[in-house]
Amino acid sequence: MSWLIGHAKTTYTHHNSSITLTTKSGSKTSLSSLSKAVIPPCRLNPLLFNGHLQTVWTAVKDAGPTIYYKRHIFQSTHSVYPGQFGIDIVVRESSPEDPELPERTTYFEDGELEMIRSEDEKPMVICLHGLTGGSHEVYLRQVVAPLQDAGWEACVVNSRGCAGVKITSPQLYNARSTWDIRQAVGWLRETFPNRPLYAVGFSLGANVLTNYVGEEGASCELKAAVVCSNPWNLEVCHHALSRTYLGREVYSRTLCKNLQKLYDMHKEEILKNPKIDREKVRACRYLYEFDRHVQAPTWGYPTEGAYYRDAQSCDAVTAIKIPFLGINAEDDPVSSIEAIPYEEFKQNPYTVLCTTNWGGHLSWFQLGGERWFASAVAEFLKKMQDIDLAAPRESRETNGSVVPANKYPIFDPSHRRLILPL
C-alpha cells in the first residue's frame, strides 16, 4: 500500500565486488555504493498507481523544458549500410525555427559546424531516443535540462527517418544499429578532444547503447553510460506483449502505428528494397508484424524472431567495461520484467541495475509532471564528474563471463555464441 503516499520500492542488483572508483580528492568508492548514494528515493504520483497508468500518461501533452538544437546531417561511413542520420547539438540561444524540423531546431549554417570545435574540458552527454522518437521528446529533454544547467554540453543522435531526418537508403534503423552511434562518438572525440563523453539511452535507444558499449568493451570512448527502460530481451518482450489484451491491442498496435507513420513518410525510398511487400506492410497491425515484413527483410533476417534474438542486448551486459547503470520499472508493460538480465548484472562488476516496483515505461511520473528517472540519471552522471577518470579502476572478476583469449570455451556476448576449437 506504499503507493498511497507515492513511495516506490527501489532495488539494486550488481556484482559482489563492484569496481572501485577513485574520486578527484583521492578517496575510493565502489560503483554500487556511488549509485545507491546519489540516486534519489523514488517518489511518484499516487494517482498513477500502476505501470499502465504511468505509461499512458506519457500521451498527455507536456511542453517540457526548453532546449534549443542545431542539426548536422551525417553520411554513414558503414560499408554495408549507407544512408544518413542527424546529430542535434544543444545550443544556448534560439534561432528562427525550420518548419521541416522539430520545434526549436535549426540546421547549422555554412561554416558554423567548424566553429563549434573546442579544446574545452566540459562534460558532454550523448542521448539516444526511443522508437520513432527524437531530440524533441519530453523525456529526453527532462534529462538534458538539469545537466545543461550544471554546465554540461549535450547532443542527440537522431536515428534514420526520425525527427525530420530523411531516409536516403532503403533502411530505417533497428535495435542493433550501433554503427551510427559509433560514427557519432568518433566525430565528437575528434571535434572535442578533451571533453569526457557520457551517454544515456531510452527504450530502443537503450538497447542500441547497451549493444554499442558491449561491442566496444575496454576500448569504449565513453566514460560512463546509463540506459532507461531497456527492453533487454526483445523476444521475451514480444511474447509478453502478445499474451495479454492490453499488450497486444494497446501497446503493440500503438507501436506498430507509430512505425507505419514513419514508413509512410519514407516509403518511396524504403520500397526500393525488393524484399519489402507493400501490401503486407499496409496490412500490419501489430509490432511483430511490422518487424516481420519490414525490419527482418531490410536487415537480412529470415524472421522477426531471428532479428529479436540477434538484436537483444541482455548478453552484451557481460562485455561492458565502463561504469554502466541500468534503470527499469518492474511493472513496465513494454519492457517486461521477464526480460531484465538480473544474473548478467551480477556477473559484471562494471554494471549496476536499479529497478523500481512501479513506474511504467519511460514514465515514473511524480506530482507536478516531472519524471523520477530524469533526476536519477542526471544525479548519477553529475556525480561521475567527481571521479578521477584517469585513475585505474579496480575490479575482481572472479566469476565473470570474460575468459582469457587463449583458452576455450570463450563466450562472445555480441554474437551470443560459445566459441570452441574446431
VOGU-3710 file (C-alpha; in Angstrom, 3 decimals, decimal comma):
1> mswlighakt> 0,000/0,000/0,000  3,023/2,297/-0,148  1,679/3,658/-3,441  -0,940/5,589/-1,424  1,820/8,010/-0,409  3,740/7,639/-3,665  6,612/5,529/-2,336  8,027/3,044/-4,829  10,451/0,345/-3,723  13,965/0,585/-5,201
11> tythhnssit> 16,215/-2,464/-5,593  19,846/-2,664/-6,720  21,445/-5,633/-8,477  25,204/-5,794/-9,022  28,387/-7,856/-8,739  29,583/-8,769/-5,231  32,792/-6,830/-5,942  31,663/-3,781/-7,877  34,518/-1,812/-9,455  36,314/0,665/-7,224
21> lttksgskts> 36,361/4,270/-8,429  38,839/6,883/-7,226  37,490/10,373/-6,626  39,427/13,506/-7,539  40,088/14,034/-3,831  41,784/10,640/-3,635  39,081/8,750/-1,749  37,690/5,495/-3,085  34,153/4,268/-3,572  32,532/1,387/-5,383
31> lsslskavip> 30,252/1,887/-8,370  27,395/0,245/-6,484  27,857/2,476/-3,412  28,066/5,598/-5,554  24,862/4,663/-7,386  22,915/3,994/-4,180  24,150/7,238/-2,628  23,208/9,591/-5,466  20,020/8,107/-6,921  17,113/9,809/-5,127
41> pcrlnpllfn> 14,258/7,878/-3,482  11,534/7,011/-5,983  8,508/9,107/-5,083  5,717/9,013/-7,679  2,247/10,401/-8,304  -0,093/8,162/-6,271  -2,926/8,807/-8,735  -0,910/6,964/-11,380  -0,636/3,876/-9,224  0,459/1,224/-11,711
51> ghlqtvwtav> 2,599/0,763/-14,806  -0,296/1,099/-17,255  -1,459/4,440/-15,832  2,115/5,706/-15,672  2,794/4,681/-19,284  -0,475/6,001/-20,698  0,211/9,348/-19,004  3,085/9,884/-21,454  0,410/10,695/-24,048  -0,663/13,768/-22,071
61> kdagptiyyk> 0,614/16,939/-23,697  3,508/18,481/-21,785  5,664/21,326/-23,081  8,655/20,113/-21,086  11,945/22,015/-20,647  13,008/24,437/-23,362  16,030/23,044/-25,219  17,435/24,508/-28,449  19,281/22,470/-31,073  21,415/22,891/-34,160
71> rhifqsthsv> 21,386/19,929/-36,537  24,007/18,439/-38,819  23,307/15,579/-41,209  25,969/12,884/-41,392  26,507/10,478/-44,252  27,061/6,996/-42,910  30,555/5,587/-43,375  29,378/1,993/-42,849  30,351/-0,218/-45,778  27,116/-2,249/-45,719
81> ypgqfgidiv> 24,546/0,300/-44,529  24,892/3,660/-46,308  22,436/6,476/-45,707  22,260/9,407/-43,365  21,453/10,257/-39,767  21,283/13,520/-37,845  23,030/14,843/-34,748  21,339/17,662/-32,843  23,768/19,710/-30,759  22,292/21,551/-27,778
91> vresspedpe> 22,866/25,301/-28,054  22,190/28,119/-25,616  20,358/30,553/-27,859  17,289/30,339/-30,060  17,288/30,676/-33,848  14,496/31,069/-36,403  12,765/27,693/-36,500  12,822/25,429/-39,558  9,270/24,273/-40,387  10,578/20,879/-41,562
101> lperttyfed> 12,295/20,158/-38,250  11,012/19,628/-34,709  10,345/22,661/-32,531  13,355/24,811/-31,550  15,645/23,034/-34,037  17,540/24,529/-36,980  20,355/23,388/-39,241  23,920/24,574/-38,832  24,636/27,194/-41,453  27,677/27,023/-43,722
111> gelemirsed> 30,858/27,302/-41,657  29,072/27,121/-38,280  29,920/23,486/-37,661  33,653/24,145/-37,813  33,248/26,967/-35,317  31,944/24,670/-32,572  35,248/22,787/-32,340  36,694/23,277/-28,893  39,575/22,229/-26,649  37,466/22,750/-23,504
121> ekpmviclhg> 37,030/20,003/-20,909  33,294/20,319/-20,332  31,484/17,013/-19,805  29,199/16,069/-22,704  26,274/13,656/-22,797  25,100/11,847/-25,928  21,420/10,852/-25,995  19,778/8,028/-27,943  15,992/8,318/-28,178  13,310/5,621/-28,172
131> ltggshevyl> 11,369/4,012/-31,020  10,249/6,632/-33,606  11,380/9,418/-31,223  13,956/12,184/-31,498  15,614/15,098/-29,750  12,232/16,784/-29,254  10,946/14,133/-26,820  9,965/15,475/-23,385  11,526/12,520/-21,517  14,847/13,239/-23,211
141> rqvvaplqda> 14,751/16,980/-22,599  13,967/16,374/-18,930  17,333/14,628/-18,652  19,230/17,202/-20,705  17,866/20,273/-18,860  19,448/19,694/-15,398  22,738/18,685/-16,999  22,745/21,813/-19,144  22,050/23,903/-16,022  25,088/22,230/-14,404
151> gweacvvnsr> 27,348/23,321/-17,282  27,239/20,187/-19,412  27,171/20,087/-23,188  24,786/17,677/-24,907  23,748/16,217/-28,231  21,205/13,741/-29,572  21,766/11,118/-32,266  18,549/11,038/-34,291  18,020/7,665/-35,948  17,463/7,413/-39,678
161> gcagvkitsp> 13,985/8,603/-40,612  13,237/10,065/-37,163  12,650/13,677/-36,115  12,741/15,024/-39,668  15,854/13,122/-40,794  15,226/11,986/-44,361  15,812/8,404/-45,461  18,307/8,161/-48,329  18,759/4,374/-48,393  16,225/1,518/-48,127
171> qlynarstwd> 16,784/1,077/-44,375  15,273/2,669/-41,298  17,185/1,625/-38,173  16,928/-1,278/-35,785  17,648/-2,327/-32,206  21,158/-3,466/-33,144  22,154/-0,482/-35,293  25,252/0,606/-33,391  27,091/1,934/-36,427  25,634/5,463/-36,324
181> irqavgwlre> 26,393/5,995/-32,619  29,899/4,643/-33,247  30,438/7,170/-36,041  28,939/9,963/-33,907  31,255/9,210/-30,976  34,239/9,208/-33,320  33,287/12,612/-34,685  32,684/14,041/-31,211  36,051/12,771/-29,997  37,761/14,480/-32,947
191> tfpnrplyav> 35,750/17,693/-32,556  36,040/17,921/-28,762  39,263/16,036/-27,953  39,318/16,965/-24,250  35,686/16,511/-23,311  34,747/13,457/-21,244  31,892/11,794/-23,119  28,928/10,090/-21,459  25,763/8,599/-22,933  22,168/7,862/-21,993
201> gfslganvlt> 19,755/5,698/-23,963  15,980/5,447/-23,754  13,949/2,304/-24,572  15,060/1,159/-28,059  17,957/3,640/-27,823  18,893/1,977/-24,522  19,128/-1,376/-26,299  21,318/0,140/-29,028  23,553/1,866/-26,477  23,994/-1,326/-24,432
211> nyvgeegasc> 24,991/-3,245/-27,549  27,410/-0,476/-28,553  29,100/-0,310/-25,150  29,371/-4,095/-25,081  30,862/-4,228/-28,574  33,431/-1,559/-27,707  34,461/-3,254/-24,450  37,585/-1,768/-22,845  38,137/0,448/-25,921  34,909/2,377/-25,377
221> elkaavvcsn> 35,390/6,161/-25,612  32,540/6,795/-23,180  33,373/7,383/-19,524  30,014/6,053/-18,306  26,583/5,188/-19,693  23,001/4,976/-18,414  20,081/3,137/-20,024  16,417/3,654/-19,122  13,541/1,242/-19,797  15,733/-1,012/-21,916
231> pwnlevchha> 13,706/-3,944/-23,329  16,867/-6,100/-22,953  15,486/-9,370/-24,395  13,352/-8,467/-27,407  11,939/-11,938/-27,960  10,752/-12,205/-24,350  9,190/-8,724/-24,580  7,425/-9,723/-27,803  5,841/-12,757/-26,144  4,921/-10,749/-23,037
241> lsrtylgrev> 3,134/-8,140/-25,195  1,336/-10,797/-27,225  -0,111/-12,762/-24,306  -2,315/-10,003/-22,836  -5,118/-7,932/-24,342  -3,580/-4,605/-23,315  -0,152/-5,659/-24,500  -1,439/-6,781/-27,865  -4,253/-4,349/-28,607  -2,884/-1,202/-26,953
251> ysrtlcknlq> 0,910/-1,229/-26,787  1,793/-3,459/-29,734  -0,775/-1,778/-32,001  0,323/1,708/-30,942  3,997/0,942/-31,552  3,119/-0,533/-34,943  1,026/2,517/-35,848  3,928/4,817/-34,978  6,299/2,788/-37,148  3,839/2,776/-40,032
261> klydmhkeei> 3,652/6,562/-39,870  7,427/6,616/-40,146  7,279/4,120/-43,018  4,635/6,199/-44,842  6,886/9,251/-44,662  9,780/7,384/-46,254  8,153/4,522/-48,200  9,305/5,790/-51,588  12,896/5,100/-50,545  12,218/2,023/-48,386
271> lknpkidrek> 10,285/0,290/-51,175  13,399/0,361/-53,341  14,285/-2,750/-51,381  12,735/-5,581/-53,456  12,235/-7,707/-50,327  9,597/-5,299/-48,961  5,994/-6,178/-49,892  3,881/-3,010/-49,956  0,599/-4,839/-49,346  1,925/-6,848/-46,407
281> vracrylyef> 3,265/-3,691/-44,762  -0,062/-1,947/-45,251  -1,821/-4,867/-43,518  0,391/-4,777/-40,407  -1,494/-4,221/-37,170  0,984/-5,288/-34,501  4,614/-4,501/-33,805  5,852/-8,016/-34,567  4,128/-7,893/-37,978  5,987/-4,715/-38,893
291> drhvqaptwg> 9,228/-6,315/-37,730  8,387/-9,421/-39,802  7,605/-7,571/-43,036  9,933/-4,561/-42,825  12,737/-4,912/-40,310  13,601/-8,581/-40,899  13,878/-8,432/-44,716  15,504/-4,997/-44,615  18,425/-6,179/-42,496  18,726/-9,718/-43,813
301> yptegayyrd> 16,990/-11,694/-41,061  14,823/-14,686/-42,080  12,182/-13,976/-39,389  11,327/-11,366/-36,793  12,392/-13,891/-34,145  15,889/-14,082/-35,623  16,002/-10,278/-35,579  14,925/-10,141/-31,933  17,464/-12,757/-30,847  20,325/-11,056/-32,676
311> aqscdavtai> 19,456/-7,503/-31,650  18,701/-8,049/-27,967  21,196/-6,526/-25,527  20,919/-8,770/-22,441  24,111/-10,718/-23,238  26,028/-7,546/-24,095  25,886/-6,615/-20,400  28,654/-9,139/-19,675  31,051/-7,410/-22,105  30,734/-3,869/-20,707
321> kipflginae> 33,969/-2,324/-19,386  32,881/1,193/-18,347  30,689/2,311/-15,402  27,175/1,407/-16,514  23,781/1,980/-14,875  20,511/0,378/-15,954  17,142/1,704/-14,740  13,925/-0,305/-15,189  10,454/-0,440/-13,647  9,250/-3,930/-12,808
331> ddpvssieai> 5,705/-3,048/-13,904  6,824/-1,731/-17,301  4,217/-3,057/-19,780  6,573/-2,722/-22,764  9,978/-3,703/-21,365  8,854/-6,771/-19,457  10,329/-7,725/-16,078  10,876/-11,199/-17,566  13,437/-9,710/-19,941  15,599/-7,959/-17,321
341> pyeefkqnpy> 19,027/-9,693/-17,158  19,485/-9,763/-13,378  22,077/-12,538/-13,454  24,167/-10,822/-16,122  24,377/-7,712/-13,943  25,575/-9,882/-11,066  28,367/-11,226/-13,285  29,848/-7,878/-14,352  31,489/-5,571/-11,750  31,248/-2,616/-14,151
351> tvlcttnwgg> 27,445/-2,609/-14,084  24,647/-1,717/-11,656  20,932/-2,296/-12,185  18,377/-0,117/-10,395  14,805/-1,414/-10,503  11,636/0,021/-9,019  8,453/-1,932/-8,380  6,399/0,827/-10,007  6,962/3,354/-12,783  5,849/2,149/-16,223
361> hlswfqlgge> 7,747/2,670/-19,467  9,868/5,852/-19,616  7,412/7,278/-17,112  7,973/7,360/-13,337  5,779/10,469/-13,140  5,906/12,481/-9,950  3,400/15,033/-8,708  3,814/18,050/-10,941  4,747/16,084/-14,059  8,489/15,642/-13,557
371> rwfasavaef> 9,889/12,145/-14,103  11,902/10,482/-11,357  14,265/8,714/-13,737  15,383/12,054/-15,206  16,622/13,116/-11,769  18,245/9,725/-11,201  20,152/9,891/-14,497  21,249/13,488/-14,011  22,436/12,928/-10,430  24,385/9,799/-11,380
381> lkkmqdidla> 26,124/11,487/-14,318  26,914/14,654/-12,351  28,463/12,536/-9,595  30,693/10,873/-12,179  32,355/14,295/-12,590  33,882/13,756/-9,133  35,612/10,591/-10,334  39,242/10,711/-11,451  38,714/9,365/-14,960  42,452/8,820/-15,454
391> apresretng> 42,813/6,607/-12,393  42,745/2,846/-12,956  39,554/1,067/-11,980  39,992/-1,856/-9,645  37,860/-4,963/-10,038  37,922/-8,622/-9,129  36,322/-10,625/-11,923  36,383/-13,968/-10,184  33,276/-15,380/-11,804  32,637/-13,177/-14,833
401> svvpankypi> 31,936/-14,333/-18,361  35,147/-12,922/-19,800  37,682/-15,681/-20,414  41,346/-15,161/-21,430  41,597/-15,181/-25,212  43,959/-18,163/-25,354  41,626/-20,561/-23,524  38,402/-22,288/-24,512  35,484/-22,142/-24,260  35,041/-18,429/-24,975
411> fdpshrrlil> 31,627/-16,785/-24,868  31,141/-13,959/-27,367  28,495/-11,659/-25,817  27,961/-9,651/-29,006  27,119/-12,707/-31,100  25,725/-14,970/-28,368  27,883/-17,897/-29,316  30,224/-20,184/-27,416  33,496/-20,325/-29,363  35,286/-23,660/-29,395
421> pl> 38,231/-25,032/-31,387  37,092/-26,936/-34,477
//
